[in-house]
Amino acid sequence: MVQWPNVSLLVFILLSVALHLHHSKREVESFVRVLTDVALFVWAGDELVRGVNPFRRILGLVVIVATIASMISGSAWV
């Protein structure tokens, strides 16, 4: 059985696709990148706190750590 992604993960996916397909002004791109990070943090935090099994909770933690590491190193996540 397939489970649809929750809203924050869907927002992250859609914004990531938009970033790859459309290159706009630097300010707009930076703002969209911030939104993708926020959406990913919300999803990962939700999984960390309310994940239905240990794998999903660990996945949430790993995504949070990876996103923070990516932000610190300055590389793009998407």
The 8 nearest C-alpha neighbors of each residue, nearest first, counted from 0:
[[1, 2, 3, 4, 51, 5, 52, 55],
 [2, 0, 3, 4, 5, 9, 51, 8],
 [1, 3, 4, 0, 5, 9, 6, 8],
 [2, 4, 5, 1, 9, 6, 8, 0],
 [5, 3, 8, 9, 2, 6, 7, 1],
 [4, 6, 8, 7, 9, 3, 42, 10],
 [5, 7, 9, 8, 10, 4, 42, 11],
 [6, 8, 38, 10, 9, 42, 5, 11],
 [9, 7, 11, 10, 6, 5, 42, 4],
 [8, 10, 6, 12, 11, 7, 4, 13],
 [11, 9, 7, 13, 8, 12, 14, 6],
 [12, 10, 8, 35, 14, 9, 38, 13],
 [13, 11, 9, 15, 10, 14, 8, 16],
 [12, 14, 16, 10, 15, 11, 9, 17],
 [15, 13, 17, 11, 16, 12, 10, 18],
 [16, 14, 18, 12, 17, 13, 77, 11],
 [15, 17, 19, 13, 18, 14, 20, 12],
 [16, 18, 14, 20, 15, 19, 21, 13],
 [19, 17, 15, 16, 21, 20, 14, 22],
 [18, 20, 16, 17, 21, 15, 22, 77],
 [19, 21, 17, 18, 16, 22, 15, 23],
 [22, 20, 18, 17, 19, 23, 16, 28],
 [23, 21, 18, 20, 24, 28, 19, 25],
 [22, 24, 21, 28, 25, 27, 26, 18],
 [25, 23, 27, 26, 28, 22, 29, 21],
 [24, 26, 28, 27, 29, 23, 22, 30],
 [27, 25, 29, 28, 24, 30, 23, 31],
 [26, 28, 30, 24, 29, 25, 31, 23],
 [27, 29, 25, 31, 30, 26, 32, 23],
 [30, 28, 32, 26, 27, 31, 25, 33],
 [29, 31, 27, 33, 32, 28, 26, 34],
 [30, 32, 34, 28, 33, 29, 27, 35],
 [33, 31, 35, 29, 34, 30, 28, 36],
 [34, 32, 36, 30, 31, 35, 37, 29],
 [33, 35, 31, 37, 32, 36, 38, 30],
 [34, 36, 11, 32, 38, 33, 37, 39],
 [37, 35, 39, 33, 34, 38, 40, 32],
 [36, 38, 34, 40, 39, 35, 41, 33],
 [39, 37, 7, 35, 41, 11, 36, 40],
 [38, 40, 36, 42, 37, 41, 11, 43],
 [41, 39, 37, 43, 42, 38, 44, 36],
 [42, 40, 38, 44, 39, 43, 45, 37],
 [41, 43, 39, 45, 7, 40, 44, 8],
 [44, 42, 59, 46, 40, 45, 41, 47],
 [45, 43, 47, 41, 46, 42, 40, 59],
 [44, 46, 42, 48, 43, 47, 49, 41],
 [47, 45, 50, 59, 43, 49, 56, 44],
 [48, 46, 56, 59, 44, 45, 50, 60],
 [47, 49, 45, 46, 50, 44, 56, 59],
 [50, 48, 46, 45, 47, 51, 56, 44],
 [51, 49, 46, 56, 55, 52, 47, 48],
 [50, 52, 49, 55, 53, 56, 46, 54],
 [51, 53, 54, 50, 55, 56, 49, 57],
 [52, 54, 56, 55, 57, 50, 51, 58],
 [55, 53, 57, 56, 52, 58, 50, 51],
 [54, 56, 58, 50, 57, 53, 52, 46],
 [57, 55, 47, 50, 53, 59, 46, 58],
 [56, 58, 60, 54, 59, 55, 53, 61],
 [59, 57, 55, 61, 56, 60, 54, 62],
 [60, 58, 43, 47, 46, 56, 62, 57],
 [59, 61, 57, 63, 58, 62, 47, 64],
 [62, 60, 58, 64, 63, 59, 65, 57],
 [61, 63, 65, 59, 60, 64, 66, 58],
 [64, 62, 60, 66, 61, 65, 43, 67],
 [63, 65, 61, 67, 62, 66, 68, 60],
 [66, 64, 68, 62, 67, 63, 61, 69],
 [67, 65, 69, 63, 68, 64, 62, 70],
 [68, 66, 70, 64, 69, 65, 71, 63],
 [69, 67, 65, 71, 66, 70, 64, 72],
 [68, 70, 66, 72, 67, 74, 71, 65],
 [69, 71, 67, 73, 68, 72, 66, 74],
 [72, 70, 68, 73, 69, 67, 74, 66],
 [71, 73, 69, 70, 74, 68, 67, 75],
 [74, 72, 70, 71, 69, 75, 68, 76],
 [75, 73, 69, 72, 76, 70, 71, 68],
 [74, 76, 77, 73, 69, 70, 32, 72],
 [77, 75, 69, 74, 66, 70, 36, 32],
 [76, 75, 15, 18, 19, 32, 35, 16]]
